[in-house]
Amino acid sequence: MKSDMEKTDNILIDRLNSNVDLINQMSHYIIASGGKRIRPLLLLLCARATNYGGTEHHAMAVVIELIHTATLLHDDVVDESTTRRNQDTANELWGNAASVLVGDFLYSRAFEILVEPNSMSIMRILSKATNQIAEGEVLQLLNIRNANVSQTKYFNVIEQKTARLFEAACKIGALLSDSSEKTINSLGDFGLHLGIAFQIIDDALDYESNSTTMGKEVGDDLSEGKITLPMIYALEKTSGSENKILRDAIKTADASNIDKIINILCSVNAFEFTRKIAENESQKALKSLKNIPDSEYRSALKLLCELSQNRTS
């Protein structure tokens, strides 16, 4: 996929250009900061897996990456984050106002590119997905510092704020090649379950990994008042003083006691439980590929699913 990714990156750099210098500085800084590019890669792989022979998949992959990057900009403002991917966030360098507005620019540029294939089906999928992402972000905001968040509410948040863009990327890849509705939905299901598994692993790594590997501080989610699956499970399985430690940390968004908190999570096997749930979602994703013809691209999708489960950042 190296050639497809290089062409996508070239379009991404070209379409970021603006007459406003600050937009150029910030957008190029964010894109150059790295990232896994998993969402655009999914679109490219799904297009190839369904025998797409055109070139529009590169621009559509750019749309997916621009929308994702815009959400990161806005997230960092909401979360008051200072680092991402081992470097200062845009809001730390340029301020919240500039970050929000440049995030808006990236959204609008994405939709400017989106209309170019003149496909109502593609526009419908992505407009719905971006709306669901926004809903998911608001739901997550409502759960901040709430120690009573259920697993059901947690899964509702990550499905909308993360998995729906994975799903959209996969569906658009299949739509470009005029695939059948069955194939489009199968690849969409693959993306949805992969996205859920990906976010669950992300949430586990926030406690399990280290700041150098993750590019942010251990326990950042807790510092931002976010309650994720390892903590939700631990709250269900603890009582007495241990339960109080966890609840107090969530209510005050205080990660200063992170080592003790991690020990409590380990004592109830919260990480094993979390990874088992992620593995179940990953298996659902792999089953969704059974209707996709065998090819090196289908194999790559399966490998991507496996790699996402075993990552450390």
C-alpha positions as CSV (number, residue, x, y, z in Angstrom):
1,M,0.0,0.0,0.0
2,K,3.0,2.3,0.1
3,S,2.3,3.9,-3.3
4,D,-1.4,4.5,-2.4
5,M,-0.4,6.1,0.9
6,E,2.2,8.3,-0.7
7,K,-0.3,9.6,-3.2
8,T,-2.8,10.2,-0.4
9,D,-0.2,12.1,1.6
10,N,0.7,14.3,-1.4
11,I,-3.0,15.2,-1.9
12,L,-3.3,15.8,1.8
13,I,-0.4,18.3,1.8
14,D,-1.7,20.0,-1.3
15,R,-5.2,20.4,-0.1
16,L,-4.2,21.8,3.2
17,N,-2.9,25.0,1.5
18,S,-4.7,28.2,2.5
19,N,-4.2,31.9,1.9
20,V,-4.1,32.3,5.6
21,D,-0.6,31.7,7.0
22,L,-1.8,30.6,10.5
23,I,-3.9,27.9,8.9
24,N,-0.9,26.7,6.9
25,Q,1.3,26.6,10.0
26,M,-1.1,24.8,12.2
27,S,-2.5,22.3,9.8
28,H,1.0,21.3,8.5
29,Y,2.2,21.0,12.1
30,I,-0.6,18.7,13.0
31,I,-0.3,16.5,9.9
32,A,3.5,16.3,10.2
33,S,3.2,15.2,13.9
34,G,2.6,11.6,12.7
35,G,-0.2,9.3,13.6
36,K,-1.1,5.8,12.4
37,R,-3.1,6.9,9.3
38,I,-5.2,3.8,10.0
39,R,-8.5,5.4,8.9
40,P,-7.3,6.4,5.4
41,L,-5.5,3.1,5.1
42,L,-8.7,1.3,5.7
43,L,-10.5,3.2,2.9
44,L,-7.6,2.5,0.5
45,L,-7.5,-1.2,1.4
46,C,-11.3,-1.7,1.1
47,A,-11.2,0.0,-2.3
48,R,-8.5,-2.3,-3.5
49,A,-10.1,-5.4,-1.9
50,T,-13.2,-4.7,-4.0
51,N,-11.2,-4.3,-7.2
52,Y,-11.4,-0.5,-7.5
53,G,-9.2,0.7,-10.4
54,G,-9.7,4.4,-10.3
55,T,-7.9,7.2,-8.4
56,E,-10.6,8.9,-6.3
57,H,-9.9,6.7,-3.3
58,H,-6.8,8.8,-2.6
59,A,-8.9,12.0,-2.2
60,M,-11.6,10.2,-0.2
61,A,-8.9,8.9,2.1
62,V,-7.7,12.5,2.6
63,V,-11.3,13.4,3.5
64,I,-11.3,10.8,6.3
65,E,-7.9,12.0,7.6
66,L,-9.0,15.6,7.6
67,I,-12.1,14.8,9.6
68,H,-10.2,12.7,12.1
69,T,-7.6,15.5,12.5
70,A,-10.3,18.1,13.0
71,T,-11.8,16.0,15.8
72,L,-8.3,15.7,17.5
73,L,-7.9,19.5,17.4
74,H,-11.3,20.0,19.0
75,D,-10.7,17.2,21.5
76,D,-7.5,18.7,22.7
77,V,-9.2,22.0,23.4
78,V,-12.1,20.3,25.3
79,D,-9.7,18.1,27.3
80,E,-7.2,20.9,27.9
81,S,-4.5,18.6,26.6
82,T,-0.9,19.9,26.4
83,T,0.8,17.0,24.6
84,R,-0.1,14.5,21.9
85,R,2.3,12.1,20.0
86,N,5.2,13.3,22.2
87,Q,4.9,17.0,21.2
88,D,3.0,20.1,22.2
89,T,-0.7,20.2,21.1
90,A,-1.8,22.9,18.8
91,N,-3.9,24.6,21.5
92,E,-0.8,24.7,23.7
93,L,1.2,26.5,21.0
94,W,-1.4,28.7,19.4
95,G,-4.3,28.8,21.9
96,N,-7.8,27.4,22.0
97,A,-9.4,29.9,19.7
98,A,-7.0,29.2,16.8
99,S,-7.3,25.4,17.4
100,V,-11.1,25.5,17.2
101,L,-11.2,27.6,14.1
102,V,-8.5,25.6,12.3
103,G,-10.4,22.5,13.2
104,D,-13.4,24.1,11.5
105,F,-11.3,24.8,8.5
106,L,-10.2,21.1,8.2
107,Y,-13.8,20.0,8.5
108,S,-15.0,22.4,5.8
109,R,-12.0,21.5,3.5
110,A,-12.9,17.8,3.9
111,F,-16.5,18.4,2.7
112,E,-15.2,20.6,-0.1
113,I,-13.2,17.6,-1.4
114,L,-16.0,15.1,-0.5
115,V,-18.4,16.5,-3.2
116,E,-15.9,16.1,-6.0
117,P,-16.9,12.5,-6.9
118,N,-20.5,13.7,-7.1
119,S,-21.7,10.7,-5.2
120,M,-24.8,11.2,-3.0
121,S,-24.2,7.8,-1.3
122,I,-20.7,8.8,-0.2
123,M,-21.9,12.2,1.0
124,R,-24.8,10.5,2.9
125,I,-22.4,8.1,4.7
126,L,-19.9,10.7,5.8
127,S,-22.3,13.4,6.8
128,K,-24.1,10.9,9.0
129,A,-20.8,9.7,10.5
130,T,-19.6,13.2,11.3
131,N,-22.9,13.9,13.1
132,Q,-22.6,10.7,15.1
133,I,-19.0,11.6,16.0
134,A,-20.2,14.9,17.4
135,E,-22.9,13.2,19.4
136,G,-20.4,10.7,20.8
137,E,-18.2,13.6,21.9
138,V,-21.1,15.3,23.7
139,L,-22.1,12.0,25.4
140,Q,-18.5,11.6,26.6
141,L,-18.6,15.1,27.9
142,L,-21.7,14.3,29.9
143,N,-19.9,11.3,31.4
144,I,-17.0,13.3,32.7
145,R,-16.2,12.7,36.4
146,N,-19.2,10.4,36.6
147,A,-18.2,7.2,38.5
148,N,-21.6,5.6,37.7
149,V,-21.1,5.3,34.0
150,S,-22.2,1.8,32.8
151,Q,-20.5,-0.4,30.3
152,T,-23.5,0.2,28.0
153,K,-23.0,4.0,28.1
154,Y,-19.3,3.5,27.5
155,F,-19.8,1.3,24.4
156,N,-22.3,3.8,23.1
157,V,-19.7,6.6,23.3
158,I,-16.9,4.8,21.6
159,E,-19.1,3.4,18.9
160,Q,-20.1,6.9,17.9
161,K,-16.9,8.9,18.6
162,T,-14.5,6.4,17.1
163,A,-16.0,3.4,15.4
164,R,-18.4,5.2,13.1
165,L,-15.5,6.9,11.2
166,F,-13.8,3.5,10.7
167,E,-17.1,2.2,9.4
168,A,-17.5,5.1,7.0
169,A,-14.0,4.7,5.7
170,C,-14.6,1.0,4.8
171,K,-18.0,1.6,3.3
172,I,-16.7,4.4,1.1
173,G,-13.9,2.3,-0.2
174,A,-16.4,-0.4,-1.3
175,L,-18.8,2.2,-2.7
176,L,-16.1,3.6,-5.0
177,S,-15.9,0.2,-6.8
178,D,-19.7,-0.1,-7.2
179,S,-19.8,-3.0,-4.8
180,S,-23.0,-4.8,-3.9
181,E,-24.9,-3.6,-0.8
182,K,-24.0,-6.9,0.9
183,T,-20.3,-6.2,0.3
184,I,-20.6,-2.5,1.4
185,N,-22.3,-3.6,4.6
186,S,-19.9,-6.4,5.3
187,L,-16.9,-4.0,5.1
188,G,-18.8,-1.4,7.1
189,D,-19.3,-4.0,9.8
190,F,-15.6,-4.8,9.7
191,G,-14.7,-1.2,10.2
192,L,-17.3,-0.7,13.0
193,H,-16.0,-3.7,15.1
194,L,-12.4,-2.9,14.4
195,G,-13.0,0.7,15.5
196,I,-14.6,-0.5,18.8
197,A,-11.7,-2.9,19.4
198,F,-9.2,-0.1,18.5
199,Q,-10.6,2.3,21.0
200,I,-10.9,-0.3,23.8
201,I,-7.2,-1.1,23.4
202,D,-6.5,2.7,23.4
203,D,-8.3,3.0,26.7
204,A,-6.3,0.0,28.2
205,L,-3.0,1.5,27.0
206,D,-3.8,4.7,28.8
207,Y,-3.1,2.8,32.0
208,E,-0.8,0.0,30.8
209,S,1.7,1.7,28.6
210,N,4.2,4.5,29.3
211,S,4.4,8.2,28.3
212,T,7.3,7.7,25.9
213,T,5.5,5.0,23.9
214,M,2.0,6.6,24.0
215,G,3.1,10.2,23.4
216,K,1.1,11.4,26.4
217,E,1.1,10.8,30.1
218,V,-0.1,7.6,31.7
219,G,-3.5,8.1,33.2
220,D,-4.3,11.1,31.0
221,D,-7.9,9.8,30.6
222,L,-8.3,9.9,34.4
223,S,-6.8,13.4,34.6
224,E,-9.4,14.5,32.1
225,G,-12.2,12.9,34.2
226,K,-12.9,10.2,31.5
227,I,-14.1,6.9,32.7
228,T,-13.2,4.0,30.4
229,L,-13.7,0.2,30.4
230,P,-10.8,-0.8,32.8
231,M,-12.1,1.6,35.4
232,I,-15.7,0.7,34.9
233,Y,-15.0,-3.0,35.4
234,A,-12.8,-2.3,38.4
235,L,-15.6,-0.3,40.0
236,E,-17.9,-3.2,39.5
237,K,-15.5,-5.6,41.1
238,T,-14.2,-3.7,44.1
239,S,-15.7,-2.5,47.4
240,G,-14.7,-0.7,50.5
241,S,-11.5,1.5,50.5
242,E,-10.4,0.3,47.0
243,N,-13.7,1.3,45.4
244,K,-13.6,4.7,47.2
245,I,-10.1,5.3,45.9
246,L,-11.3,4.8,42.3
247,R,-14.5,6.8,42.8
248,D,-12.6,9.7,44.4
249,A,-10.0,9.8,41.6
250,I,-12.8,9.9,39.0
251,K,-14.8,12.6,40.7
252,T,-11.8,14.8,41.2
253,A,-10.1,13.9,37.9
254,D,-6.9,13.2,40.0
255,A,-4.3,10.8,38.6
256,S,-1.7,11.7,41.2
257,N,-2.3,8.3,42.8
258,I,-2.0,6.5,39.5
259,D,0.3,3.7,40.7
260,K,-2.1,2.6,43.4
261,I,-5.0,2.8,41.0
262,I,-3.2,0.6,38.4
263,N,-2.5,-1.9,41.2
264,I,-6.2,-2.0,42.0
265,L,-7.1,-2.5,38.3
266,C,-4.5,-5.3,38.1
267,S,-5.9,-7.0,41.2
268,V,-9.3,-7.5,39.7
269,N,-7.9,-8.4,36.2
270,A,-9.4,-5.3,34.6
271,F,-6.9,-5.3,31.8
272,E,-7.5,-9.0,31.0
273,F,-11.2,-8.3,30.9
274,T,-10.8,-5.3,28.7
275,R,-8.5,-7.0,26.2
276,K,-10.9,-10.0,26.0
277,I,-13.7,-7.6,25.0
278,A,-11.5,-6.1,22.4
279,E,-10.6,-9.5,21.1
280,N,-14.3,-10.4,20.8
281,E,-14.8,-7.3,18.7
282,S,-11.8,-8.1,16.6
283,Q,-13.2,-11.6,15.9
284,K,-16.5,-10.0,14.8
285,A,-14.5,-7.8,12.5
286,L,-12.7,-10.8,11.0
287,K,-16.0,-12.7,10.5
288,S,-17.3,-9.7,8.5
289,L,-14.7,-10.4,5.9
290,K,-15.9,-13.9,5.0
291,N,-18.0,-12.5,2.1
292,I,-15.0,-10.6,0.6
293,P,-13.0,-12.4,-2.1
294,D,-9.6,-13.6,-1.1
295,S,-6.8,-11.3,-2.1
296,E,-3.6,-9.7,-0.7
297,Y,-5.8,-6.7,0.3
298,R,-8.2,-8.9,2.2
299,S,-5.2,-10.5,3.9
300,A,-3.9,-7.0,4.8
301,L,-7.3,-6.1,6.4
302,K,-7.1,-9.2,8.5
303,L,-3.5,-8.4,9.5
304,L,-4.4,-4.8,10.3
305,C,-7.1,-6.2,12.7
306,E,-4.5,-8.5,14.4
307,L,-1.9,-5.7,14.7
308,S,-4.3,-3.3,16.2
309,Q,-4.9,-5.8,19.1
310,N,-1.2,-6.2,19.8
311,R,0.0,-2.6,19.6
312,T,1.7,-0.8,22.5
313,S,0.8,2.8,21.4
